[in-house]
């Protein structure tokens, strides 16, 4: 495990030093090189966007994952009305573009309720839109994990005198987590890239700033920096989720 930490750290370090390595190999003086100065300036200009993307990513996970579990319970409800409403919600969230959902969440308060919109609401609209969308995907992933638990485990829990809540917490939930980790990892990686869609409601995140810098400088270097950020971030996400997945393997032993 320590070796893997070292490998990831080395990859991140080398990737961040790529411009310097290229310059050294080319025999260029880095200190006075205009391209290297431009690179550091670009990173400084889009750094606030990186922070905005990280906040959007983190808060979306914080809200969408537990909401998704609640939607799963509603989807598996014995009441047909609740089940049908939940199915419709999941169908709409998965069947329409996320960009369209963000626009609806942002403009709906004004066009429906005539509530004036402030610039600060863009941030809240982005969080709400992303959370509602990803909650629908997480809900179906959770449902598949719950249904993958053998029925015999439910019967054994009943024989032991477990209540429905105890059965879910002590038996079903741990197994569900193990089953859903790979698809959840895929969704989290997708979320990292989807944060760039927040530009649809003029929420200034990293990719928006990178495009602005690229247009102002007539150079695609800012876009490469943004791509490097997304790649390294997803590399770390995949690594952390891989460690969690290995930790959960003790349930199969």
GROMACS elastic network, one bead per residue, 0.5 to 0.9 nm:
[ bonds ]
;  ai    aj funct       b0    kb
    1     4     6  0.52013   500
    1     5     6  0.64908   500
    1     6     6  0.88290   500
    1   243     6  0.84812   500
    2     5     6  0.50903   500
    2     6     6  0.63535   500
    2     7     6  0.87398   500
    3     6     6  0.50929   500
    3     7     6  0.62520   500
    3     8     6  0.87562   500
    4     8     6  0.61814   500
    4     9     6  0.84672   500
    4   239     6  0.86632   500
    5     8     6  0.52644   500
    5     9     6  0.61039   500
    5    10     6  0.85407   500
    5   239     6  0.88167   500
    6     9     6  0.50692   500
    6    10     6  0.60242   500
    6    11     6  0.85766   500
    7    10     6  0.50729   500
    7    11     6  0.61719   500
    7    12     6  0.86742   500
    8    11     6  0.51021   500
    8    12     6  0.62277   500
    8    13     6  0.85286   500
    8   235     6  0.80973   500
    8   236     6  0.75661   500
    8   239     6  0.80457   500
    9    12     6  0.52142   500
    9    13     6  0.60525   500
    9    14     6  0.85826   500
   10    13     6  0.50367   500
   10    14     6  0.59965   500
   10    15     6  0.83710   500
   11    14     6  0.52846   500
   11    15     6  0.60010   500
   11    16     6  0.85689   500
   11   232     6  0.86175   500
   12    15     6  0.51544   500
   12    16     6  0.62052   500
   12    17     6  0.86783   500
   12   232     6  0.66333   500
   12   235     6  0.89236   500
   13    16     6  0.52786   500
   13    17     6  0.63399   500
   13    18     6  0.88169   500
   14    17     6  0.50036   500
   14    18     6  0.60902   500
   14    21     6  0.85149   500
   15    18     6  0.52431   500
   15    19     6  0.85202   500
   15   228     6  0.79005   500
   15   232     6  0.83236   500
   16    19     6  0.75853   500
   16    20     6  0.85556   500
   16   228     6  0.85119   500
   17    20     6  0.52558   500
   17    21     6  0.60798   500
   17    22     6  0.86423   500
   18    21     6  0.50331   500
   18    22     6  0.61268   500
   18    23     6  0.85536   500
   19    22     6  0.52078   500
   19    23     6  0.62147   500
   19    24     6  0.87202   500
   19    36     6  0.71087   500
   19    39     6  0.82182   500
   20    23     6  0.50576   500
   20    24     6  0.61780   500
   20    25     6  0.86237   500
   20    30     6  0.69891   500
   20    36     6  0.76045   500
   21    24     6  0.51495   500
   21    25     6  0.61390   500
   21    26     6  0.85211   500
   22    25     6  0.52080   500
   22    26     6  0.61379   500
   22    27     6  0.86803   500
   22    28     6  0.86762   500
   23    26     6  0.50931   500
   23    27     6  0.62764   500
   23    28     6  0.51857   500
   23    29     6  0.72355   500
   23    30     6  0.64244   500
   23    33     6  0.86909   500
   23    36     6  0.83243   500
   24    27     6  0.50858   500
   24    28     6  0.58752   500
   24    29     6  0.74309   500
   24    30     6  0.74393   500
   25    28     6  0.76980   500
   27    30     6  0.89431   500
   28    31     6  0.89391   500
   28    32     6  0.87771   500
   28    33     6  0.72310   500
   29    32     6  0.59263   500
   29    33     6  0.59661   500
   30    34     6  0.83509   500
   30    35     6  0.86845   500
   30    36     6  0.64634   500
   30    37     6  0.84159   500
   31    34     6  0.85341   500
   31    36     6  0.78066   500
   31    37     6  0.79945   500
   32    35     6  0.89998   500
   32    36     6  0.81278   500
   32    37     6  0.77969   500
   33    36     6  0.54906   500
   33    37     6  0.63909   500
   33    38     6  0.87471   500
   34    37     6  0.50067   500
   34    38     6  0.60799   500
   34    39     6  0.85917   500
   35    39     6  0.61859   500
   35    40     6  0.88128   500
   36    40     6  0.63878   500
   36    41     6  0.85661   500
   37    40     6  0.52873   500
   37    41     6  0.61567   500
   37    42     6  0.85865   500
   38    42     6  0.60376   500
   38    43     6  0.86327   500
   38   221     6  0.89025   500
   39    42     6  0.50691   500
   39    43     6  0.62758   500
   39    44     6  0.86060   500
   39   221     6  0.74956   500
   39   222     6  0.78653   500
   39   225     6  0.83571   500
   40    43     6  0.51376   500
   40    44     6  0.61855   500
   40    45     6  0.86396   500
   41    44     6  0.50276   500
   41    45     6  0.61205   500
   41    46     6  0.87397   500
   42    45     6  0.50231   500
   42    46     6  0.62502   500
   42    47     6  0.83583   500
   42   210     6  0.81013   500
   42   213     6  0.72425   500
   42   214     6  0.89830   500
   42   221     6  0.81021   500
   42   222     6  0.60850   500
   42   225     6  0.80197   500
   43    46     6  0.54039   500
   43    47     6  0.58024   500
   43   222     6  0.77520   500
   43   225     6  0.72442   500
   43   226     6  0.88265   500
   44    47     6  0.51893   500
   44    48     6  0.78977   500
   45    48     6  0.70763   500
   45    49     6  0.81900   500
   45   209     6  0.76581   500
   45   210     6  0.83340   500
   45   213     6  0.77618   500
   46    49     6  0.50984   500
   46    50     6  0.63926   500
   46    51     6  0.88964   500
   46   205     6  0.84589   500
   46   206     6  0.58922   500
   46   207     6  0.82302   500
   46   208     6  0.88312   500
   46   209     6  0.56508   500
   46   210     6  0.61733   500
   46   213     6  0.80647   500
   46   222     6  0.82052   500
   46   226     6  0.82812   500
   47    51     6  0.64548   500
   47    52     6  0.87209   500
   47   206     6  0.73677   500
   47   209     6  0.89722   500
   48    51     6  0.51283   500
   48    52     6  0.62727   500
   48    53     6  0.87126   500
   48   204     6  0.89604   500
   48   205     6  0.77135   500
   48   206     6  0.72295   500
   48   209     6  0.86388   500
   49    53     6  0.61218   500
   49    54     6  0.85595   500
   49   204     6  0.64909   500
   49   207     6  0.72618   500
   49   208     6  0.76850   500
   49   209     6  0.62698   500
   49   210     6  0.82947   500
   50    53     6  0.51198   500
   50    54     6  0.62195   500
   50    55     6  0.86970   500
   50   205     6  0.65857   500
   50   207     6  0.82920   500
   50   226     6  0.84900   500
   50   229     6  0.80756   500
   51    54     6  0.50743   500
   51    55     6  0.62245   500
   51    56     6  0.86247   500
   51   205     6  0.78421   500
   51   206     6  0.77346   500
   52    55     6  0.51805   500
   52    56     6  0.61890   500
   52    57     6  0.85710   500
   52   203     6  0.89044   500
   52   204     6  0.74003   500
   52   205     6  0.52308   500
   52   206     6  0.69095   500
   53    56     6  0.50965   500
   53    57     6  0.60446   500
   53    58     6  0.85520   500
   53   192     6  0.79850   500
   53   195     6  0.62111   500
   53   196     6  0.77743   500
   53   204     6  0.86783   500
   53   205     6  0.53046   500
   53   206     6  0.60631   500
   53   207     6  0.85938   500
   54    57     6  0.50432   500
   54    58     6  0.60250   500
   54    59     6  0.85333   500
   54   192     6  0.83204   500
   54   195     6  0.87596   500
   54   205     6  0.89399   500
   55    58     6  0.51635   500
   55    59     6  0.60301   500
   55    60     6  0.83172   500
   56    59     6  0.54611   500
   56    60     6  0.59975   500
   56    61     6  0.86768   500
   56   123     6  0.82487   500
   56   126     6  0.75454   500
   56   127     6  0.64071   500
   56   130     6  0.84765   500
   56   195     6  0.69374   500
   56   205     6  0.86391   500
   57    60     6  0.52989   500
   57    61     6  0.64433   500
   57    62     6  0.87969   500
   57   127     6  0.87092   500
   57   130     6  0.88581   500
   57   188     6  0.86438   500
   57   191     6  0.68098   500
   57   192     6  0.63367   500
   57   195     6  0.67977   500
   58    61     6  0.53284   500
   58    62     6  0.62357   500
   58    63     6  0.88350   500
   59    63     6  0.62046   500
   59    64     6  0.83016   500
   59   127     6  0.68307   500
   59   131     6  0.81453   500
   60    63     6  0.54123   500
   60    64     6  0.56659   500
   60    65     6  0.81460   500
   60   126     6  0.88876   500
   60   127     6  0.59211   500
   60   128     6  0.79634   500
   60   129     6  0.89234   500
   60   130     6  0.60770   500
   60   132     6  0.87768   500
   60   134     6  0.78932   500
   60   191     6  0.85835   500
   61    64     6  0.52252   500
   61    65     6  0.57151   500
   61    66     6  0.85394   500
   61   131     6  0.72631   500
   61   134     6  0.83001   500
   61   135     6  0.88452   500
   61   188     6  0.79936   500
   61   191     6  0.88428   500
   62    65     6  0.62837   500
   62    66     6  0.73293   500
   62   131     6  0.85375   500
   63    66     6  0.60918   500
   63    67     6  0.62110   500
   63    68     6  0.85556   500
   63   127     6  0.85505   500
   63   128     6  0.87193   500
   63   131     6  0.59521   500
   63   132     6  0.85676   500
   63   135     6  0.80339   500
   64    67     6  0.50628   500
   64    68     6  0.57641   500
   64    69     6  0.86270   500
   64   130     6  0.78665   500
   64   132     6  0.65089   500
   64   133     6  0.79615   500
   64   134     6  0.58388   500
   64   136     6  0.82336   500
   64   138     6  0.75374   500
   65    68     6  0.50695   500
   65    69     6  0.65274   500
   65    70     6  0.89893   500
   65   131     6  0.82447   500
   65   134     6  0.78301   500
   65   135     6  0.60412   500
   65   138     6  0.63955   500
   65   139     6  0.81047   500
   66    69     6  0.50690   500
   66    70     6  0.64934   500
   66    71     6  0.87354   500
   66   135     6  0.78641   500
   66   138     6  0.89415   500
   67    70     6  0.50920   500
   67    71     6  0.62298   500
   67    72     6  0.86112   500
   67   131     6  0.81405   500
   67   132     6  0.80590   500
   67   135     6  0.57645   500
   67   136     6  0.85091   500
   67   138     6  0.85972   500
   67   139     6  0.79873   500
   68    72     6  0.61731   500
   68    73     6  0.88106   500
   68   132     6  0.85153   500
   68   134     6  0.76871   500
   68   136     6  0.60172   500
   68   137     6  0.74650   500
   68   138     6  0.51790   500
   68   140     6  0.80487   500
   68   141     6  0.88683   500
   68   142     6  0.76967   500
   69    73     6  0.64831   500
   69    74     6  0.87995   500
   69   135     6  0.79465   500
   69   138     6  0.74061   500
   69   139     6  0.57015   500
   69   142     6  0.67292   500
   69   143     6  0.84451   500
   70    73     6  0.51738   500
   70    74     6  0.63888   500
   70    75     6  0.86052   500
   70   139     6  0.77402   500
   71    75     6  0.59645   500
   71    76     6  0.85753   500
   71    86     6  0.68451   500
   71    90     6  0.87499   500
   71   135     6  0.76202   500
   71   136     6  0.73560   500
   71   138     6  0.88724   500
   71   139     6  0.57386   500
   71   140     6  0.86573   500
   72    76     6  0.62320   500
   72    77     6  0.85243   500
   72    86     6  0.85096   500
   72   136     6  0.86976   500
   72   138     6  0.84433   500
   72   140     6  0.68280   500
   72   141     6  0.87977   500
   72   142     6  0.66379   500
   72   143     6  0.58295   500
   73    76     6  0.51836   500
   73    77     6  0.60573   500
   73   139     6  0.85836   500
   73   143     6  0.83701   500
   74    78     6  0.85935   500
   74    79     6  0.86462   500
   74    82     6  0.61748   500
   74    83     6  0.59517   500
   74    85     6  0.87503   500
   74    86     6  0.63840   500
   75    78     6  0.88359   500
   75    82     6  0.72220   500
   75    84     6  0.77154   500
   75    85     6  0.83775   500
   75    86     6  0.55099   500
   75    87     6  0.65469   500
   75   139     6  0.82844   500
   75   140     6  0.87610   500
   75   143     6  0.82149   500
   76    79     6  0.86280   500
   76    82     6  0.88571   500
   76    83     6  0.64960   500
   76   143     6  0.80107   500
   77    80     6  0.71641   500
   77    81     6  0.89131   500
   77    82     6  0.66467   500
   77    83     6  0.57411   500
   78    81     6  0.89062   500
   78    82     6  0.81560   500
   78    83     6  0.74551   500
   79    82     6  0.55960   500
   79    83     6  0.63013   500
   79    84     6  0.87650   500
   80    84     6  0.59535   500
   80    85     6  0.85001   500
   81    84     6  0.52054   500
   81    85     6  0.61791   500
   81    86     6  0.85550   500
   82    85     6  0.52075   500
   82    86     6  0.61245   500
   82    87     6  0.85761   500
   83    86     6  0.51865   500
   83    87     6  0.61495   500
   83    88     6  0.86756   500
   84    87     6  0.50221   500
   84    88     6  0.61843   500
   84    89     6  0.86281   500
   85    88     6  0.51349   500
   85    89     6  0.62294   500
   85    90     6  0.87210   500
   86    89     6  0.50289   500
   86    90     6  0.61934   500
   86    91     6  0.84863   500
   87    90     6  0.51904   500
   87    91     6  0.60505   500
   87    92     6  0.86524   500
   88    92     6  0.61821   500
   88    93     6  0.86239   500
   89    92     6  0.52400   500
   89    93     6  0.61821   500
   89    94     6  0.85760   500
   89   136     6  0.76420   500
   90    93     6  0.51697   500
   90    94     6  0.60248   500
   90    95     6  0.81556   500
   90   133     6  0.84844   500
   90   135     6  0.86872   500
   90   136     6  0.51323   500
   90   137     6  0.75896   500
   90   139     6  0.82671   500
   90   140     6  0.82520   500
   91    94     6  0.53494   500
   91    95     6  0.56206   500
   91    96     6  0.83945   500
   91   136     6  0.83607   500
   92    95     6  0.50367   500
   92    96     6  0.59730   500
   93    96     6  0.59244   500
   93    97     6  0.79486   500
   93    98     6  0.77657   500
   93   101     6  0.79148   500
   93   132     6  0.75645   500
   93   133     6  0.54109   500
   93   134     6  0.82448   500
   93   135     6  0.88761   500
   93   136     6  0.63322   500
   93   137     6  0.82224   500
   94    97     6  0.77133   500
   94    98     6  0.84100   500
   94   133     6  0.72261   500
   94   134     6  0.87637   500
   94   136     6  0.70199   500
   94   137     6  0.71298   500
   96    99     6  0.85705   500
   96   100     6  0.70839   500
   96   101     6  0.73554   500
   97   100     6  0.52959   500
   97   101     6  0.65246   500
   97   102     6  0.88743   500
   98   101     6  0.50005   500
   98   102     6  0.62480   500
   98   103     6  0.87234   500
   98   129     6  0.76837   500
   98   130     6  0.75681   500
   98   133     6  0.69107   500
   98   194     6  0.86786   500
   98   197     6  0.77936   500
   99   102     6  0.51770   500
   99   103     6  0.64035   500
   99   104     6  0.87852   500
   99   129     6  0.88196   500
   99   197     6  0.61788   500
   99   198     6  0.75025   500
   99   199     6  0.88356   500
   99   200     6  0.63037   500
   99   201     6  0.85712   500
  100   103     6  0.51301   500
  100   104     6  0.62416   500
  100   105     6  0.86696   500
  100   200     6  0.83769   500
  101   104     6  0.50830   500
  101   105     6  0.61342   500
  101   106     6  0.85366   500
  101   129     6  0.61990   500
  101   130     6  0.84828   500
  101   133     6  0.79164   500
  102   105     6  0.51620   500
  102   106     6  0.61141   500
  102   107     6  0.86321   500
  102   125     6  0.68137   500
  102   126     6  0.63500   500
  102   128     6  0.81656   500
  102   129     6  0.50345   500
  102   130     6  0.74458   500
  102   197     6  0.86016   500
  102   198     6  0.74508   500
  102   200     6  0.72497   500
  102   201     6  0.69068   500
  103   106     6  0.51320   500
  103   107     6  0.60526   500
  103   108     6  0.80847   500
  103   125     6  0.85239   500
  103   129     6  0.85192   500
  103   200     6  0.68048   500
  103   201     6  0.61455   500
  104   107     6  0.53715   500
  104   108     6  0.53906   500
  104   109     6  0.88163   500
  104   129     6  0.85558   500
  105   108     6  0.55659   500
  105   109     6  0.75594   500
  105   125     6  0.58665   500
  105   126     6  0.80987   500
  105   128     6  0.74018   500
  105   129     6  0.61798   500
  106   109     6  0.70681   500
  106   110     6  0.83247   500
  106   117     6  0.83268   500
  106   121     6  0.75472   500
  106   122     6  0.67546   500
  106   124     6  0.86017   500
  106   125     6  0.52691   500
  106   126     6  0.78287   500
  106   129     6  0.83473   500
  106   201     6  0.69842   500
  107   110     6  0.55990   500
  107   111     6  0.63281   500
  107   112     6  0.84367   500
  107   117     6  0.80120   500
  107   125     6  0.89914   500
  107   201     6  0.89605   500
  108   111     6  0.52418   500
  108   112     6  0.55455   500
  108   113     6  0.75289   500
  108   114     6  0.86738   500
  108   115     6  0.88991   500
  109   112     6  0.55264   500
  109   113     6  0.52250   500
  109   114     6  0.63031   500
  109   115     6  0.54553   500
  109   116     6  0.77467   500
  109   117     6  0.77713   500
  110   113     6  0.55224   500
  110   116     6  0.57967   500
  110   117     6  0.66772   500
  111   114     6  0.55313   500
  111   115     6  0.77844   500
  112   115     6  0.80655   500
  113   116     6  0.89561   500
  114   117     6  0.89924   500
  117   120     6  0.83023   500
  117   121     6  0.65743   500
  117   122     6  0.86262   500
  118   121     6  0.54550   500
  118   122     6  0.76601   500
  119   122     6  0.58184   500
  119   123     6  0.81212   500
  119   203     6  0.89225   500
  120   123     6  0.58841   500
  120   124     6  0.72584   500
  121   124     6  0.50834   500
  121   125     6  0.58956   500
  121   126     6  0.84235   500
  122   125     6  0.50483   500
  122   126     6  0.60796   500
  122   127     6  0.86740   500
  122   198     6  0.88167   500
  122   201     6  0.64751   500
  122   202     6  0.71344   500
  122   203     6  0.57932   500
  123   126     6  0.51982   500
  123   127     6  0.63958   500
  123   128     6  0.87288   500
  123   198     6  0.89758   500
  123   203     6  0.64716   500
  124   127     6  0.51099   500
  124   128     6  0.60918   500
  124   129     6  0.84529   500
  125   128     6  0.50844   500
  125   129     6  0.58837   500
  125   130     6  0.84068   500
  125   201     6  0.83137   500
  126   129     6  0.51704   500
  126   130     6  0.60106   500
  126   131     6  0.83178   500
  126   195     6  0.89223   500
  126   198     6  0.62757   500
  126   201     6  0.77932   500
  126   203     6  0.74729   500
  127   130     6  0.53682   500
  127   131     6  0.58957   500
  127   132     6  0.84823   500
  128   131     6  0.51871   500
  128   132     6  0.60465   500
  128   133     6  0.84839   500
  129   132     6  0.54199   500
  129   133     6  0.61896   500
  129   134     6  0.86533   500
  130   133     6  0.51875   500
  130   134     6  0.60488   500
  130   135     6  0.82952   500
  130   191     6  0.86024   500
  130   194     6  0.88657   500
  130   195     6  0.83466   500
  130   198     6  0.88590   500
  131   134     6  0.53554   500
  131   135     6  0.58010   500
  131   136     6  0.86711   500
  132   135     6  0.51840   500
  132   136     6  0.66204   500
  133   136     6  0.55836   500
  133   137     6  0.70278   500
  134   137     6  0.50985   500
  134   138     6  0.60925   500
  134   139     6  0.84087   500
  134   187     6  0.80125   500
  134   191     6  0.82268   500
  135   138     6  0.50489   500
  135   139     6  0.59112   500
  135   140     6  0.87702   500
  136   139     6  0.51000   500
  136   140     6  0.66419   500
  136   141     6  0.88370   500
  137   140     6  0.54641   500
  137   141     6  0.63775   500
  137   142     6  0.87142   500
  137   187     6  0.79705   500
  138   142     6  0.60024   500
  138   143     6  0.84728   500
  138   183     6  0.88828   500
  138   184     6  0.70869   500
  138   187     6  0.80147   500
  139   142     6  0.51396   500
  139   143     6  0.61312   500
  139   144     6  0.87144   500
  140   144     6  0.62426   500
  140   145     6  0.86459   500
  141   144     6  0.52387   500
  141   145     6  0.63809   500
  141   146     6  0.88223   500
  141   180     6  0.62753   500
  141   183     6  0.69913   500
  141   184     6  0.72249   500
  142   145     6  0.50106   500
  142   146     6  0.62106   500
  142   147     6  0.86203   500
  142   176     6  0.69084   500
  142   177     6  0.79906   500
  142   179     6  0.87055   500
  142   180     6  0.64855   500
  142   184     6  0.88704   500
  143   146     6  0.51223   500
  143   147     6  0.61308   500
  143   148     6  0.85275   500
  143   176     6  0.85260   500
  144   147     6  0.51850   500
  144   148     6  0.61479   500
  144   176     6  0.82265   500
  144   179     6  0.82965   500
  144   180     6  0.76775   500
  145   148     6  0.51231   500
  145   149     6  0.70148   500
  145   172     6  0.88789   500
  145   173     6  0.87239   500
  145   175     6  0.75553   500
  145   177     6  0.71515   500
  145   178     6  0.80542   500
  145   179     6  0.53112   500
  145   180     6  0.55235   500
  146   149     6  0.56470   500
  146   172     6  0.65711   500
  146   173     6  0.74287   500
  146   175     6  0.77770   500
  146   176     6  0.52432   500
  146   177     6  0.87682   500
  146   179     6  0.84023   500
  146   180     6  0.89673   500
  147   150     6  0.76237   500
  147   151     6  0.86659   500
  147   176     6  0.83634   500
  148   151     6  0.88260   500
  148   175     6  0.85089   500
  148   176     6  0.75093   500
  148   179     6  0.75849   500
  149   152     6  0.84468   500
  149   153     6  0.72098   500
  149   154     6  0.84634   500
  149   171     6  0.88982   500
  149   172     6  0.66189   500
  149   175     6  0.68161   500
  149   176     6  0.71439   500
  149   179     6  0.88724   500
  150   153     6  0.57228   500
  150   154     6  0.74896   500
  151   154     6  0.52842   500
  151   155     6  0.65421   500
  151   156     6  0.87771   500
  152   155     6  0.50007   500
  152   156     6  0.60894   500
  152   157     6  0.85647   500
  153   156     6  0.50395   500
  153   157     6  0.61595   500
  153   158     6  0.85971   500
  153   167     6  0.87832   500
  153   171     6  0.74853   500
  153   172     6  0.81517   500
  154   157     6  0.51139   500
  154   158     6  0.62364   500
  154   159     6  0.87254   500
  154   167     6  0.70713   500
  154   168     6  0.89361   500
  154   171     6  0.81868   500
  154   172     6  0.82095   500
  155   158     6  0.50380   500
  155   159     6  0.62683   500
  155   160     6  0.86954   500
  156   159     6  0.50871   500
  156   160     6  0.63052   500
  156   161     6  0.87896   500
  156   162     6  0.89411   500
  157   160     6  0.50386   500
  157   161     6  0.63986   500
  157   162     6  0.53745   500
  157   163     6  0.80437   500
  157   164     6  0.88083   500
  157   166     6  0.85541   500
  157   167     6  0.60844   500
  157   171     6  0.79008   500
  158   161     6  0.51025   500
  158   162     6  0.55130   500
  158   163     6  0.73014   500
  158   164     6  0.84511   500
  158   167     6  0.80172   500
  159   162     6  0.75616   500
  162   165     6  0.78766   500
  162   166     6  0.55810   500
  162   167     6  0.57781   500
  163   166     6  0.51208   500
  163   167     6  0.60417   500
  163   168     6  0.86199   500
  164   167     6  0.50810   500
  164   168     6  0.62435   500
  164   169     6  0.86880   500
  165   168     6  0.52462   500
  165   169     6  0.61738   500
  165   170     6  0.84715   500
  166   169     6  0.51980   500
  166   170     6  0.57511   500
  166   171     6  0.77189   500
  167   170     6  0.55272   500
  167   171     6  0.53269   500
  167   172     6  0.63314   500
  167   173     6  0.84437   500
  168   171     6  0.56274   500
  168   173     6  0.55026   500
  168   174     6  0.85340   500
  169   172     6  0.63152   500
  169   173     6  0.53386   500
  169   174     6  0.73840   500
  170   173     6  0.66445   500
  170   174     6  0.69041   500
  171   174     6  0.61596   500
  171   175     6  0.67632   500
  171   176     6  0.88575   500
  172   175     6  0.54380   500
  172   176     6  0.59791   500
  172   177     6  0.86974   500
  173   177     6  0.61486   500
  173   178     6  0.87243   500
  174   177     6  0.52468   500
  174   178     6  0.65263   500
  174   179     6  0.88861   500
  174   248     6  0.83270   500
  174   251     6  0.81528   500
  175   178     6  0.51711   500
  175   179     6  0.62908   500
  175   180     6  0.87411   500
  175   248     6  0.87249   500
  175   251     6  0.73724   500
  176   179     6  0.51235   500
  176   180     6  0.61371   500
  176   181     6  0.85829   500
  177   180     6  0.53500   500
  177   181     6  0.60766   500
  177   245     6  0.89980   500
  177   248     6  0.81114   500
  178   181     6  0.56586   500
  178   182     6  0.84374   500
  178   245     6  0.68107   500
  178   248     6  0.58900   500
  178   249     6  0.74060   500
  178   251     6  0.80976   500
  179   182     6  0.74180   500
  179   183     6  0.85709   500
  180   183     6  0.56560   500
  180   184     6  0.59172   500
  180   185     6  0.84677   500
  181   184     6  0.50626   500
  181   185     6  0.59692   500
  181   186     6  0.86979   500
  181   241     6  0.75032   500
  181   242     6  0.86994   500
  181   244     6  0.82472   500
  181   245     6  0.64330   500
  182   185     6  0.51215   500
  182   186     6  0.64853   500
  182   187     6  0.89267   500
  182   241     6  0.82227   500
  182   242     6  0.85358   500
  182   245     6  0.78993   500
  183   186     6  0.50174   500
  183   187     6  0.63711   500
  183   188     6  0.87111   500
  184   187     6  0.50710   500
  184   188     6  0.61870   500
  184   189     6  0.86265   500
  185   188     6  0.51009   500
  185   189     6  0.62015   500
  185   190     6  0.85709   500
  185   237     6  0.78324   500
  185   238     6  0.68238   500
  185   241     6  0.64086   500
  185   242     6  0.85807   500
  186   189     6  0.51821   500
  186   190     6  0.61911   500
  186   191     6  0.86232   500
  186   238     6  0.85432   500
  187   191     6  0.60828   500
  187   192     6  0.87866   500
  188   192     6  0.64873   500
  188   234     6  0.85572   500
  188   237     6  0.77972   500
  188   238     6  0.88752   500
  189   192     6  0.52867   500
  189   193     6  0.69363   500
  189   194     6  0.88200   500
  189   233     6  0.87249   500
  189   234     6  0.57640   500
  189   235     6  0.88909   500
  189   237     6  0.70217   500
  189   238     6  0.75060   500
  190   193     6  0.53555   500
  190   194     6  0.60464   500
  190   195     6  0.87992   500
  190   234     6  0.87983   500
  191   195     6  0.61939   500
  192   195     6  0.57622   500
  192   196     6  0.81733   500
  192   230     6  0.69377   500
  192   233     6  0.77196   500
  192   234     6  0.69992   500
  193   196     6  0.61571   500
  193   197     6  0.82914   500
  193   230     6  0.67459   500
  193   234     6  0.86764   500
  194   197     6  0.55170   500
  194   198     6  0.78971   500
  195   198     6  0.58092   500
  195   199     6  0.85435   500
  195   205     6  0.76361   500
  195   206     6  0.87189   500
  195   207     6  0.85287   500
  196   199     6  0.63301   500
  196   200     6  0.88123   500
  196   205     6  0.67529   500
  196   206     6  0.72542   500
  196   207     6  0.56217   500
  196   208     6  0.71232   500
  197   200     6  0.59942   500
  197   201     6  0.85315   500
  197   203     6  0.89651   500
  197   207     6  0.88253   500
  198   201     6  0.59715   500
  198   202     6  0.68072   500
  198   203     6  0.54730   500
  198   204     6  0.74792   500
  198   205     6  0.72000   500
  198   208     6  0.86100   500
  199   203     6  0.51905   500
  199   204     6  0.63531   500
  199   205     6  0.72360   500
  199   207     6  0.82366   500
  199   208     6  0.62389   500
  200   203     6  0.73660   500
  201   204     6  0.88447   500
  202   205     6  0.88721   500
  202   208     6  0.85723   500
  203   208     6  0.82200   500
  204   207     6  0.81003   500
  204   208     6  0.58105   500
  204   209     6  0.66971   500
  205   208     6  0.55502   500
  205   209     6  0.64627   500
  205   210     6  0.87876   500
  206   209     6  0.52194   500
  206   210     6  0.60975   500
  206   211     6  0.87183   500
  206   226     6  0.69957   500
  207   211     6  0.61852   500
  207   212     6  0.85930   500
  207   222     6  0.89880   500
  207   223     6  0.75546   500
  207   226     6  0.63311   500
  207   227     6  0.86978   500
  208   211     6  0.52714   500
  208   212     6  0.63415   500
  208   213     6  0.87509   500
  209   212     6  0.50107   500
  209   213     6  0.61181   500
  209   214     6  0.84703   500
  209   222     6  0.86471   500
  210   213     6  0.51479   500
  210   214     6  0.60202   500
  210   215     6  0.85436   500
  210   220     6  0.87764   500
  210   221     6  0.87878   500
  210   222     6  0.51493   500
  210   223     6  0.56094   500
  210   224     6  0.88289   500
  210   225     6  0.80016   500
  210   226     6  0.64744   500
  211   215     6  0.60793   500
  211   216     6  0.85327   500
  211   220     6  0.83709   500
  211   222     6  0.71947   500
  211   223     6  0.66534   500
  212   215     6  0.51652   500
  212   216     6  0.61288   500
  212   217     6  0.86251   500
  212   222     6  0.88121   500
  213   216     6  0.50557   500
  213   217     6  0.60616   500
  213   218     6  0.81676   500
  213   219     6  0.81323   500
  213   220     6  0.87190   500
  213   221     6  0.89684   500
  213   222     6  0.63721   500
  213   223     6  0.86112   500
  214   217     6  0.53115   500
  214   218     6  0.55653   500
  214   219     6  0.50081   500
  214   220     6  0.53525   500
  214   221     6  0.68773   500
  214   222     6  0.55005   500
  214   223     6  0.67939   500
  215   218     6  0.50625   500
  215   219     6  0.69012   500
  215   220     6  0.81676   500
  216   219     6  0.79776   500
  217   220     6  0.83652   500
  217   222     6  0.89825   500
  219   222     6  0.71578   500
  219   223     6  0.84742   500
  220   223     6  0.52571   500
  220   224     6  0.65479   500
  220   225     6  0.88901   500
  221   224     6  0.50892   500
  221   225     6  0.63332   500
  221   226     6  0.87289   500
  222   225     6  0.50424   500
  222   226     6  0.62660   500
  222   227     6  0.86449   500
  223   227     6  0.61241   500
  223   228     6  0.85553   500
  224   228     6  0.61057   500
  224   229     6  0.86075   500
  225   228     6  0.50523   500
  225   229     6  0.62885   500
  225   230     6  0.88101   500
  226   229     6  0.50764   500
  226   230     6  0.63581   500
  226   231     6  0.86650   500
  227   230     6  0.51519   500
  227   231     6  0.61400   500
  227   232     6  0.86323   500
  228   231     6  0.50908   500
  228   232     6  0.60990   500
  228   233     6  0.84084   500
  229   232     6  0.53205   500
  229   233     6  0.59968   500
  229   234     6  0.85194   500
  230   233     6  0.51611   500
  230   234     6  0.60835   500
  230   235     6  0.84579   500
  231   234     6  0.52079   500
  231   235     6  0.60230   500
  231   236     6  0.87143   500
  232   236     6  0.62957   500
  232   237     6  0.86129   500
  233   236     6  0.52743   500
  233   237     6  0.62395   500
  233   238     6  0.86948   500
  234   238     6  0.59985   500
  234   239     6  0.83936   500
  235   238     6  0.52791   500
  235   239     6  0.61745   500
  235   240     6  0.87233   500
  236   240     6  0.61145   500
  236   241     6  0.84987   500
  237   240     6  0.52748   500
  237   241     6  0.60916   500
  237   242     6  0.84282   500
  238   241     6  0.51652   500
  238   242     6  0.59624   500
  238   243     6  0.86720   500
  239   242     6  0.50454   500
  239   243     6  0.63869   500
  239   244     6  0.88153   500
  240   243     6  0.51611   500
  240   244     6  0.63892   500
  240   245     6  0.86970   500
  241   244     6  0.50086   500
  241   245     6  0.61073   500
  241   246     6  0.86610   500
  242   245     6  0.50239   500
  242   246     6  0.62904   500
  242   247     6  0.86539   500
  243   246     6  0.51807   500
  243   247     6  0.62510   500
  243   248     6  0.87990   500
  244   247     6  0.50010   500
  244   248     6  0.63710   500
  244   249     6  0.89227   500
  245   248     6  0.51975   500
  245   249     6  0.65921   500
  246   249     6  0.52099   500
  246   250     6  0.80026   500
  247   250     6  0.67063   500
  248   251     6  0.62134   500
  248   252     6  0.83265   500
  249   252     6  0.56320   500
  249   253     6  0.71887   500
  250   253     6  0.51889   500
